[in-house]
Amino acid sequence: MTSEDCVAVCGGTHGNEMSGIYLAKHWLRDPMELQRSSFAVTPFLGNPRAIEKCVRYVGQDLNRTFTTEFLSSTEVEDEPYEVVLAREINQTYGPKGSAQAFDFMFDLHNTTASMGTYLIVDSEESLLPMHIPCPIYLYKLPGEETYSINSVAKAGLGREQLGPQPQQVVRADLFSQMRDIIACALDFIELFNKGTVFPAFEIEAYKITGRMDYPCYPDGEISAMVHPKLQDKDFLPLNPRDPIFQTFSGEEILYEGNTTIYPAFINEAAYYKKKVAFVKMEKHTFSIPGLQRD
Amino acid sequence: MTSEDCVAVCGGTHGNEMSGIYLAKHWLRDPMELQRSSFAVTPFLGNPRAIEKCVRYVGQDLNRTFTTEFLSSTEVEDEPYEVVLAREINQTYGPKGSAQAFDFMFDLHNTTASMGTYLIVDSEESLLPMHIPCPIYLYKLPGEETYSINSVAKAGLGREQLGPQPQQVVRADLFSQMRDIIACALDFIELFNKGTVFPAFEIEAYKITGRMDYPCYPDGEISAMVHPKLQDKDFLPLNPRDPIFQTFSGEEILYEGNTTIYPAFINEAAYYKKKVAFVKMEKHTFSIPGLQRD
């Protein structure tokens, strides 16, 4: 990092996740609390049209649009708004994978799941975010291309995920938590820039292994809800034969896996469309090497 | 009531309030649990197009469209979908105010506010719902015309309101509560029909007196959130000089009223559009006369 380093902080990549939207709007009015001596911070709104309508997205999910396919596409008539937007964001804060790209990008999200505060990182190889003092989960499936807005910067740093909060609502308690974590992460970069040595350490983190779909009727409608014993139990162990669903008629459906997993994004509103009830996580211990500025 | 009495139960008047939607869909597949010996029950989906899109409404709020103005309007090109729908629902379950109208209609709603389970009734003069063993609040402002879907039936009976639940999400615990209350209300009508005498009693209930708007910047954007000390405190006393808002810069805003009120719908997602932070309620004791079938 140098004093020309640039950090971007994005709210409203999903236009109905209000903590990041109201934080980014606040920082655009009054950027003072983002200032640090060793780098510049730029707040911005990810998806202005979706924010205006208070929906997740207008044409397609912006946070799945930062792939080579979309970023290298040429303009065509009637393409989704988010494809145009992704190319624009890539020009401003990237281009992805280039030397001109912003150094870091934080992206602020909410979930309706009871997940508390987590930093979503692609993999344990992203050394710098692994050192930030915040619970971590690793979200990239093996072989998957990066697709999220923060992949435009040199170090994605991560999505910050906070819940439970309903879509279209801002809760003051979660707003303060999100503000505190961003302050902490910016302080961390400041310390790093000023030469602080961060020693090697071991960390427990959750790593995605797959997704669990809702059961459905033959016509494709979901036929069951998240079981009351699983609801709000994000990151707690789920053992073989534990109940995971309750059908609308009242029957229990049990977990058929052979090993203990740690579900996350349990009953996330935005995942109903894809019929995903939760994501399956494993808990691992990672040895993270020490970190010091070159 | 006679054995030809008809009761309608509606889910999905707002297309993103999922408890009632999944309950109505379940009853449409399997209506058995709605059956009673002394009357017929018809489940239906209020706003199918909004349910399909998982939004509150498509053109305008269906649950504000059952006024004389809309119901007596003649078809015109490009009118909102919900105006057409309201006339159709009025034909099927009404007409409002006529002898052919359904006897009762329950309408099932969720809120993102921590309101628990409440039956919303127009006023204390609606004798039958006042006898149903469920907490009650009275929602009609003085002089206001009835505008909600259940006003089509002879006795609106009330909206059932359940929360907190995010929009677009179904929680198994709230689903069961809603199912239980409808079962209880149908049992109550059955007992009434069979001649049970319900004695006079006194009841405490909440009555709306007005609405509290969010503070705004000069450009119209909201400038504050519900204060953390007020969040989730629906129906608890709010006293003069208690904090009600926290600005995005961190200042407290206090309640300037002169008397204790009981806020409800605190931080309801759907009310942001109208910039309403909560509704103001007063607590009253009502003397409800006894009830027996003629």
Boltz contact constraints between the chains, C-beta under 6 A:
constraints:
  - contact:
      token1: [A, 26]
      token2: [B, 248]
      max_distance: 6.0
  - contact:
      token1: [A, 112]
      token2: [B, 166]
      max_distance: 6.0
  - contact:
      token1: [A, 112]
      token2: [B, 169]
      max_distance: 6.0
  - contact:
      token1: [A, 166]
      token2: [B, 112]
      max_distance: 6.0
  - contact:
      token1: [A, 166]
      token2: [B, 166]
      max_distance: 6.0
  - contact:
      token1: [A, 166]
      token2: [B, 269]
      max_distance: 6.0
  - contact:
      token1: [A, 167]
      token2: [B, 167]
      max_distance: 6.0
  - contact:
      token1: [A, 168]
      token2: [B, 269]
      max_distance: 6.0
  - contact:
      token1: [A, 169]
      token2: [B, 112]
      max_distance: 6.0
  - contact:
      token1: [A, 169]
      token2: [B, 267]
      max_distance: 6.0
  - contact:
      token1: [A, 169]
      token2: [B, 269]
      max_distance: 6.0
  - contact:
      token1: [A, 170]
      token2: [B, 225]
      max_distance: 6.0
  - contact:
      token1: [A, 172]
      token2: [B, 225]
      max_distance: 6.0
  - contact:
      token1: [A, 172]
      token2: [B, 228]
      max_distance: 6.0
  - contact:
      token1: [A, 172]
      token2: [B, 246]
      max_distance: 6.0
  - contact:
      token1: [A, 173]
      token2: [B, 228]
      max_distance: 6.0
  - contact:
      token1: [A, 225]
      token2: [B, 170]
      max_distance: 6.0
  - contact:
      token1: [A, 225]
      token2: [B, 172]
      max_distance: 6.0
  - contact:
      token1: [A, 228]
      token2: [B, 172]
      max_distance: 6.0
  - contact:
      token1: [A, 228]
      token2: [B, 173]
      max_distance: 6.0
  - contact:
      token1: [A, 246]
      token2: [B, 172]
      max_distance: 6.0
  - contact:
      token1: [A, 248]
      token2: [B, 26]
      max_distance: 6.0
  - contact:
      token1: [A, 267]
      token2: [B, 169]
      max_distance: 6.0
  - contact:
      token1: [A, 269]
      token2: [B, 166]
      max_distance: 6.0
  - contact:
      token1: [A, 269]
      token2: [B, 168]
      max_distance: 6.0
  - contact:
      token1: [A, 269]
      token2: [B, 169]
      max_distance: 6.0
